[in-house]
Amino acid sequence: TINSKQGDIILRCKNLLGQQNQTSRKMQVYLSSSDLLTNSNTILKGAEDNGVGFILESNGSPVTLLNITNSSKGYTNLKEVAAKSKLTDTTVSIPITASYYVYDTNKVKSGALEATALINVKYD
């Protein structure tokens, strides 16, 4: 996609079990935000309604974020590691691509665009 930015979410695992670096619990990684466009859990928007936002992709698919303001239940599980898994590396890398997304062509104007997504790590 034009004007996309690729990056990685990097997690470092500590206190793994034994010499085989086993996990003690199941781990899930997902994103949440209160900066989502109304009625969308995939489009991040800035404070100013200028018709443009961001979408995030992981492995070529749109990322669904948990909406903090209305406690929506659906989200994309970016990474899951089962309990008792052996990790070959203590660093977990999750590739993410951010792209601009025009959601209202009638409002498009230039200007700064910022939105926040939180990285959530859930342990069971």
N, C-alpha and C positions, 0 to 999 in steps of 0.2 A: 504494500500500500504506500502511496506517496506520502511523504512527511511523517513516516512512522519512526518510532524510536524503540529499539530493542534493548532489553536489559535482563537482568536476572535478580530474583529474590534469593538471597543467600542466607541459609540457616546453618548455624554451627551447633552440633550436638555434643553435649557434655554428659558426664556421669553415665556412660554406657556400661553395660554389664560384661564383666570378664574380658579376656583377651580377644574374644571374637566380636567385640563391639556390638552386643545385642541391645535392642531397645527393651525397656521395661513395660511400656504401655503403647497402645495404639496412638498414632498422631495423625491429625488432619490439618491441612493448611488451606485457608480460604480468605477472601477479602471482604471488607464491609465498608460502607460509606454513608454519610448523611448528605452528600453532594450529588445525589442521583436525580436525573430528570423525572418529573412526575410520571407515574405509570410505567416506568422503565427501571429495570434492575441491571441494565448493561451500559447505559449512557451516563457518564459523569459530566456535570455541568458546573460552570463557575458561578460566582455570586451575581454577575451581570448577565442578564438574559440576552445574549447576542446571537442566538441561533446555532452556536457551535459548541460542541463538547468533545469528550474523549471516549473512545472505547478501548478496552483492553482485550488482548487475545493471548491464549496459551495454547501452544501446539496447533495454531491455525483456527481455533474455535473461539467465539466470543466468551468472555468471562462474565458470569452472573454474580453480582455482588449482593451481600446481605444488606438490606436497607435498615440502617440504624434507627431512623425516625419512626418507622412503622413495624419494626421487628418482623419483616418478611422472613419466611422460612427457607426459600430457595436460594441456593448459591452453588457456584462451581467449586468442587473439591479439587484444588490445584495439585495437591500431593497427599498421598495417604501411605503411611508406613504401619504395618501390622505389629502388634506386640510380639516380642521375642524375635524380631527380624534381625538378621546380621547385616550390619552396614559395612561396606567396603571402604567408606570414607566418612569421616565425621562431619563433612560439609555436604549439605543438601542444596542443590541449585535448581531453581524453578524459572524457566525462561518465560518472559512476558514481553509483549509488544503493545505499545500505546500508539494510537492513531487519532487524528482529528476526525470528528464526525459532525456533519451538518445535519441538524434535526429540524431547522426551520429556515428555508432559503429567504423568506421575507424579512428576517431579523438579522441576517448576517452583516457584521461590521467588524472592522479591525479592532484590536485591543488585546490586552493581557488575558490569559485564560489559566486559572488555577483550580484544581479540585484535589481532594484528599481521599485516599483509600487506605484503610488500616489493614495490616497483615495480622490475621488471627491464627493462632496455633492452639488447637484443641487436643487435649489428652484424655483418653479414656482408660 
